[in-house]
Amino acid sequence: MDKKTVPFKILIWAIVAIAVLFLFQPEIANLLNNSKEVNVFGTNIKASEK
């Protein structure tokens, strides 16, 4: 019988990504406000039209 283990590497990277989003929230918001279009995972998103 094989024991299934929790993929700790994936869990750690997910926690790091969430922490980065919270730590750099003002910088990310400023970046989105200053850009007209953002490419996220191959999808173009219109962020601002100033």
Secondary structure, 3 states (H helix, E strand, C coil): CCCCCCCHHHHHHHHHHHHHHHHCHHHHHHHHHHCCEEEECCEEEECCCC
